C-alpha cells in the first residue's frame, strides 16, 4: 500500500531540490530522516517536513507500520517562474527568474 504527500509552489529552484531528493530515493524512512537531518542544504528542511507528512498519512489514513515504510518515489517538478527585473547600467533591465518547485513523496510498505 502507498501513501502520498505533496508540496506545491515552494520557492526553491527544482535543480537545487533534486540534489536533496536524489539522496533519499528508495531508502527506509528512518535512514531518509537521518540523512535529511544531516544535510546542509536549504531544501532539506521542507523535504523533511514533507516526508514526515507522508509517514503520518500512511500511519493515520492507511494503518501502515511506520517502521516498515520506505521512500518508494520522490520527484521534483518545476512550478511557475516569477519574473523580476533589476536595473543595470545604461538604462537596461536585467531579468531575474525566481523558480518554484512542486515536490511529491510516495512512501510504501511493499518492496517490489
C-alpha positions in Angstrom: 0.0 0.0 0.0 1.1 3.6 -0.7 0.7 7.0 0.9 1.5 10.3 -0.8 2.3 13.9 0.2 2.6 16.9 -2.0 4.4 20.3 -1.5 3.4 22.8 -4.2 4.8 26.3 -5.1 7.8 26.1 -2.8 10.3 28.9 -3.6 13.3 26.7 -4.2 14.8 26.0 -7.6 14.0 22.5 -8.8 17.6 21.9 -9.7 18.6 22.5 -6.1 15.8 20.5 -4.6 16.6 17.5 -6.8 20.1 17.3 -5.2 18.5 16.5 -1.9 15.7 14.2 -3.0 18.1 12.1 -5.0 19.8 11.1 -1.8 16.7 9.7 -0.1 15.1 7.8 -3.0 14.5 4.1 -2.2 15.8 4.4 1.4 14.0 3.3 4.5 12.2 6.3 6.1 14.4 6.1 9.3 17.5 6.4 7.2 16.0 9.1 5.0 15.1 11.2 8.0 18.6 10.8 9.4 20.1 11.9 6.0 17.8 14.9 5.8 18.7 16.0 9.4 22.4 15.9 8.4 22.1 17.6 5.0 23.3 21.1 4.9 21.0 22.4 2.2 18.2 24.9 2.4 15.7 22.5 0.7 16.4 19.7 3.3 14.0 21.2 5.9 10.8 21.4 3.8 11.6 18.0 2.3 11.9 16.6 5.8 8.6 18.1 6.8 7.0 16.6 3.7 8.5 13.2 4.4 7.0 13.3 7.9 3.7 14.3 6.4 3.8 11.3 4.1 4.6 9.0 7.0 1.7 10.4 9.0 -0.6 9.9 6.1 0.5 6.3 5.8 0.0 5.6 9.5 -3.2 7.5 10.1 -5.1 7.0 6.9 -3.9 3.6 5.8 -2.9 1.9 9.1 0.6 1.1 7.9 3.5 0.4 10.3 5.9 3.4 10.3 9.0 1.1 10.9 8.4 -0.8 7.7 8.0 2.2 5.4 10.5 3.2 2.7 10.6 6.0 0.2 9.2 4.5 -3.0 9.1 7.5 -5.2 10.2 11.1 -4.8 10.4 13.7 -7.6 10.6 17.4 -8.1 8.7 19.1 -10.9 9.1 22.7 -12.0 6.4 25.2 -10.9 5.7 28.6 -12.3 8.6 31.0 -12.5 8.3 34.5 -11.0 9.9 37.1 -13.3 11.5 40.1 -11.7 13.7 42.9 -13.2 16.8 44.6 -11.9 18.1 47.9 -13.2 21.5 47.7 -14.9 23.9 50.1 -16.5 22.9 52.4 -19.4 19.2 52.1 -18.6 19.0 48.4 -19.3 16.9 45.9 -17.3 18.2 42.5 -16.3 15.6 39.8 -15.8 15.8 37.6 -12.6 13.9 34.3 -12.7 12.7 33.1 -9.3 11.9 29.5 -9.8 9.4 27.4 -7.8 9.1 23.7 -7.3 6.4 21.0 -6.8 7.7 18.1 -4.7 5.9 14.7 -4.4 6.8 11.9 -2.0 5.3 8.4 -2.1 6.1 6.0 0.8 5.2 2.3 0.7 5.5 -0.8 2.9 5.9 -3.2 0.0 9.2 -3.7 -1.8 8.8 -4.7 -5.4 
